[in-house]
Amino acid sequence: MSEAVQTLEGWYALHDFRMIDWNAWHAATPQERKHATEELNTFLSEWQQIENDKLGSTAVYSIVGQKADFVFMQLRETLEELNDLENAFNKSSFAAFTIPVYSYVSIVELSSYLAKPGVDPSEDPEIQARLKPTLPKAKHICFYPMNKRREGNDNWYMLPADDRKTMMRSHGMIGRTYAGKVKQIITGSVGLDDWEWGVTLFSDDPLHFKKLVYEMRFDEVSARFGEFGDFYVGNLLTPEKFTKLITV
């Protein structure tokens, strides 16, 4: 049996993708739309306060294309907190005008492939900040789930630990060339959702998403072992922009 890599875990994550039921929204009375919008803004304010208190973080983005209209990315200390906020929102009048189209449950993860020798992770403020991050409010977001292949000679999980470590360090060097351009948050989802990892990228220039993912495709870790799900790309939604989005 090949040695399993040890991981460090932080906050739990929920990506909640929804469409707006525009027919129902148009059919609603102005008073109903006003009440629903006020409820939405109350949730956004509450989530911002949680972020201010360092008890979690929230990112809100519109989604370009037909897969969804917007996404809430939520980070919280426990799975129960994620479930509570999801249920609370589902009971709101604004949620009645939305259609859930996709969700992803995972947990912020750091791999020991990249660990610093001799450093206690629980005492390293840099590691703790990465495990419990404040989500960037960059102009654009890109999310996709992924697996490591388990087929024939391209079975990641049958490789010796040292080989995997060497390849992951090389893979990580590509990401470092985009430091300051792209912020990446990796969330582990083995046993939590259908894929093994979720990758969320933030950048002020969406072209960096294309460049980074394309360059990584040529690295052995992706070229031989990477399997990818659907990509979701979008634009930052401030409370003001969200109100503008749903104004009819």
N, C-alpha and C positions, 0 to 999 in steps of 0.2 A: 504494500500500500504506500503510495506517495505521501510525503508529509504535507499535512494541511497547513496553509498559511494562517497565522494569527492576525486578528483584526481588532481595531479599536472602534467603539461605537459611541455616538453622541446622541443628538436629538432625532426623534422619529419624524418622518416626512410624509406628507400627503400632497400629491398633485391632483387637483380636482378640476377636470376639464368640463366645460358646459357650453351648450348652445342656448341662445335666447329664443324663446317661442315668440317670434315677431308677430304672428297672426293674433295670438292671445294678447300681446302687449298693445297692439294697435286697437284691439276690440275693448280694452279696459277703459274705464272712465278716467278723465284727468285726475280726479281725486284718488282713484286706486293707484294710478301710476305715481302720483306724488307721495302717497303713503309708502309704496314699495321702495321708491328711491330713498326716502328718508330712513327706512329700515336698513337698506344696503349701506348707507353712509354711517349708520350707527355701528354696524359690524366692522366696517373699515376703521373707524375710530377706535373701537375696542381692541382690534388686532394691533393697531399701531401702538396703543398704550402697553400691551403685552410685550411688544418689541422694545419699547423704551425702558421697560422694567427688566430687560434681559432674561425674560422667561420663555422666549420663543421668537419666531420671526415669520413674516408674511411677505410674499411677493405677488403682485397682481398684474397680469399682462393680457392684452387682447391677442387673439390667435389669428394669423393670416391663413386663408384657405377655408376649405369646407369641413375640416375635422372638428373644429370647435370655434366658439366666439371669444371665450376668455378662459383663463386658468387662475385658480388660487393655488399657490404653493405655500404650504404651511409647515412650519417646524415647531415641535413641542417636545417637552421633556418625556412624556409618556404616550403610549398608544391610546390610553383612556381619554387623555386631553384632546387628541385628534378626533376621536369618535364623538366626544361631546360637542366640539365646535362644528363638526360636520352635521350632526343632528340638529343643533340649534339653528344653523343656517337653513337646513331643509324645512324647518317649521316656519320660516319667514314668508311674508307675502311676496317678496321679490323672487325667492326660490321657486315659487309656484309658476313663474313665467320663464323658468329655465328648464333645460333638458340635460341631465347628466349624460355625457357621451364617452368619457374615459376617466379612469382614476388609476393612481399608482401609489402603493404603500411601500415604504422602505425606511431605512435609517442611515443617517450620515455615517460614513465609514472611512477609516484610514487603514491602509494595509501596512503590515510590518515589513513588507518589501522595502519600504522607504524610511524605516525607523532609524533614528539616530542612536548609534551604539552608546550604551552606558547612560542613557537619559531616561528617567522615569516619566512616562507620558502624562501621568496625573499631576506632575509638578512642572510640566512644560507649558507655559502660557500660550505659546504659539500653536501647539497641538490642541489645547483646549479651545482656542479660538476657532480652529478649523473644525472641531467636532460639534461646536455649538455656535455656528456663525450667524451674523446678521446678514440676511440675504441682500445682495447688491440691488440698487435701484438703477441699474444701467438701462439704456434705451431699449435693449432687445434681449430676448430670451430664446434659447434653443434647448429642447428636452428630447431625449430618446432613451429607450431601454436597450440593454444589450446582454448577451451571453458570451461565455467562452465555449468554443466548439468542443464536442465530445464524440468525434468520429474517427475511427481508424487510426492512422498515424498522426492525425491532427487532434489528438485528445489532450487538451490542456491539463486535465487533472491526473494524467498518467506521467507527466514530465517530472523529472527530479526537481526538488525545491530550488537548488542552486541555479538550474537552467531558467526556471520561471523568474527568479529574482533578477538574474542578469538581463533578461528580456524586458522586464517591467522597468528597470532602471533606464534602459535605452528608450523605452516608450515614454517615460516621464520626461526625458530630456527634450523631446519634441514639444511637449506642453510648456516647458519652461521658456522656450523661445517666444511664447505668446504672453509672457508675464507682463501685466500692465495693459494688455489688450483684451484678454479674455479671463474671466473668473470662472473656475470650474468647481462644481460641487458633486462629488460622487456619493451616491446613496446605495447601500447594499440591500438586496431584496430576496436573497435565497431564503426560502421558507415563508416569505411574506407576500410575494406576488409572483406573476407568471414568468418574469425574467429574473436574471441574477443581479443586475445592477441598473440603476437609473443614472443618467448623466445629464446634468443641468448646466448649461453654459450661459454666461451673461456677458454682454459686450455693448459698447456704444456704436459699433460698426458691424452689422450683420455679415458683411463679407468675411470677417475673421472666422465665423463659424465654418463657412465653406472651405477656407484655406486650411484651417486647423484639422478638420475631419478628413479632408482629402490627403493632407500630408501624412496623417497617421495611418491611412489605409495602406501606405507603402511600407510601414513598419511591420516586422514579422508578427508581433502580437495581434495586430488587426488583420493583416493579410492572410495569416494561417488560421487564427483562432477566433477572430471576431465575428459575431452574428448580431445584427442590428434590427430593432423594431422600427415603428413609425417615428418620424421626426415631426415635432411641433415647434413652430417658430412664431414669435410675436413681438409686440411693441408694449412698452410700459404704459400701464393704466394708473394714473394718479386718480384720487377721488374726483377731481374736477373733470378729467378726461373720461372717466367712467360715466359721470352724469351726462356729459355731452354725447357719449356713445348711445345712451338709451333715450335721449330726448327725441321725441317725434312730434 
